[in-house]
Amino acid sequence: MCATDEHGTPIELNAMKQNMKPEEFVKKWRGEHARDFKNARISFDEFHYTHSNKNKEMADYFFNSAKKKGYIYEKEIEATYCPKDERFLPDRFVKGICPFCREKDQYGDSCEKCGKTYNSTELLTPVCALCGATPIQKKTKHFFFKLSSFSKELEDWLLKNKNLQSDVVNYVKNWIKDGLKDWDVTRDGPYFGFKIPGEKNKYYYVWLDAPIGYVSSTVSWAGKNKKNWEEFWKKDAEIYHFIGKDIVYFHYLFWPSLLSSAGFSLPHKIPTRGYLTVNGKKMSKSRGTFILLKDFLEKYSADYLRYYFTATTPNNTTDVDFSWGLFEKKINKELLNDFGNFVHRALTFANNNYGGQVPKNIKVSKNELFLKKINALPQDVGAEFDAVELKRGLEKIMEFVRHCNKYFNENEPWKKIKEDKKKADEVVYLSIKAIATLSIVIEPVIPDTAKKLQDMLNLKNPEWGVVEPNEKIKKPKVLIEKIECKTEQDNFSKLDIRAAKITNVSNHPKADRLYVIQLDLGFEKRQVVAGLKKNYGQKELEGKTVCVLYNLKPAKLRDVESNGMILAADDGENVSVLFAPKAKPGDVVTVDGIKQAPANLIDFKDFEAVKMEVIKGKRVSYNKKELLVGKNAVVVEKVKIGAKVC
């Protein structure tokens, strides 16, 4: 079961960036997610979505069940409110410093670094993510779920359920020990989510209805298959949730308590994984620093990515790094040289010397070590996969592959066929039997390759367990292609340069040469400090659309916060801002042929490594290619050709 998680403020923000309604935005991505999963060879009995009528019904069901049992109550609170935008700010519309670990630039619901949750009112030095203004606290009424009432039950569950990851359980126990706070399950409108029944402008917090999507997906599946979904959730099924470590609090505390309040079974296992990083840096949807699966699969087989992740992801919360160099090594050395090489050599030998016929009437001693290893493989690997030890299961497969290569090399069937035909027959038979078994146990990892191999072996509807090869095999084909990855990242691709409209220019209170400039990026308002006072009057800049280095680390310039940098060109005599007159606020500045993969946040030295200059026609180039916003050029004024961008 799976569902696209479609509610909450990240969706609103991303929809705003694309000038779409949230409903249209999630519908578009729902289809694209389903396509990507299919192309990655991930299949579901049910692929649902949380912005559905079924999920609304189930959210009301859980809320009302908890309310009837006294686990929901209403109280007046102070919530974060932006006086400039005249609205309450949901969690992702507020940024500040984590009140626990002091990590900067965190959202108003939870910290990406320490994993703790909190209310947006607890953030230190909060700012409105929409306009950059300092929010205030304003009274409103919210509904709360009595999470504190479940402390003992949660402790017992964590102690008794030995299937839960010990590294996470110890972490969660500390939260319970510190004392659980009741959970605010309300958000004030406007908010993209489900309205609470009987309330005018109150919505369920996304983290109430998001995990309920697991249940509504089951309801959808059950309806199609004439199953009883309540029996499924309350006693028949073992529930596994595969999650990332950043949502441990929700899945080990909130969700089990909510399930219990409605009389549902608690999860059997919650395999919890670390972050996926690229070359050591965290991937983040909200910050736009990620590799699109669609782009990856246009160049490489889904099997290669599946193999890499299985081979590098342990059954714990350790972060997994995607490295192009290691990816190339894993595919070429392990899949190609070890697995592909053995399969090709053995099947080619059988095809050339036995006419594609598998040797018949072979009597192999029960004590034959290789036969024992072949017959034990499905059970050994299956036990690891059942325990969600996928990496360990693959390691057993590849250890067996290396043994297969050793067996084939040491027994030298190309010699035995002339000297000892009976022994050669046995070697070929056992090698093909090993390949047939491999084609089944490795199918969960590399399904396309396994299916091709099963087709070569004429295996029809093979099942897990002891496998006998068919009597006839087809001419072998190449299964694994050698890959070459370009591991070097162009410096420009690390930059996130955006078009921004200047809405206000004011004098810096403590510096005669500096302006404090307010920017509109379409999806966000920002403030920067710029040394442009000598070159531009305030009215010359206001209303202009300029180029801003969006992912530069924030800094304080003479005690005033600067979040980004307006780019300009300097020829030694004159300075010109980089203008994008035909761009919309928020549009990305690109260079043809360079794929954007901006870093999370960069230092000024990272920007300095990118040498941009002014060329003919008052345009700007990097490596002799123009900077563009869409199809339109970035331009400058009053500077000479060769002026450097700074």
C-alpha angles and dihedrals in degrees: 000000000000139000137190110250101228111167136081140056099299086064091048092050094048092046089052090053089057095041091242135130112252090242091056092043095054092044090055093048093042089067093043093051090051090050093049093049090050092049090050087054094245110144131192137198084215131011108187138161134231097229090072137115090243092055091048089053092048093046089054089046093055094041094050093044091054092044093052090052093050097253094119123066136164127233139163116254141171111252132188112269131180110218091194096054091032095225143103109259118232116217099273092049089066128067131183146115120317109252091218110042098014093235110163128232097029127152125247100258109045143357119249091207107047097020096228122140126223143156120274088243088067095058115112118235093358123196132189109255090211102054107002093241122140108256126222133215118256131180121251138151120254138176118241131201114220098239089157089066091065099055095107094043091050092049091052092048093050090049098046101038102081091178093075119097110265093214090059098039092059089050093051094046089063091056090053090047090053089054127264119249122219111261123247104222097176134088126186119236144291086066132135103237143069122317115237109246114260094013126110104211105002124112136188112260108250092244090063097056099030098073089038082067086077089062097041089051087055091048089053092048093045092052091055093046099039093242129145105248094192092056088047093055099034102048118339105067138060105225119217121183117194107204145159121250092247091072098046093114092057097045100040098040117014098037099046089047092050090048091050092049089058095044096253128143116262120241117283095207135005107193102202122198136192127243122291108237131186114220088341098311123112118251114229131182092198092054095042095238105131143102113248112235089217092059092045094051092051088068107026137039116261087231091064093055092044090051093049095050093045091049094049105035115088124198093261141067097276111133115252118220124209109213120178090213094052091043090056091047094049093051099041099039103034108024098032106030099034108027102024094041095054094046094048095046095047097044093042090052091050092048094048098041104029101033091245091302119132109231110259135216094023113171108201120185114250087230093059103126095212092053090050090052091049094051093045096049100083093049094045095048093039092055090054093047091048088053089051088245090137096156092050091048091053091047089057090050093051092044087056090048090055089050089051091054090049092048093050093046096046095047093048099203089188087068098034092056088067098036106031113013093179092056091045089053090052093049092050093045094049092045092054090045088052091050091049090052091046091052089061103040093047095047094093088058104038106015099169093051092045092051091050090050093048088051091053089051093046090235108165117201094339118199133210112268137046108003130200118200120238118254094247130043130193126239105283120249131198109277103181125041122208112247133207119199127197100227098180115097116210111240092232091059089065091063123089103202116178138183111246133181117228108230100173139011121195136169118266108250094224106027127062095202099046135085126204104220129193116212134197112210094177094243095040143022119227142180125220134177114224134183094223101114093103092053106035138035117226094252091050090063104036112100094015123125111229139174116261130189095233101185100049112126112260116256140181115239110195090338095310121113116242117191107188134344135264108229121231139173122233125194095179094263106043135029127209130187115232105251129201100189097172097042129103118232109273097026114140122243111227143179118220113255096017116106112219115238103155119196119242095252125343136205123237089254089063089056092047090058089066109080112204125171144178118263135182118312092034090281130139127234143187117201089351092304123113124247107241139189102203102314095331125097127239108240141196137196138218097009129109128246109275095035110150124236113237 
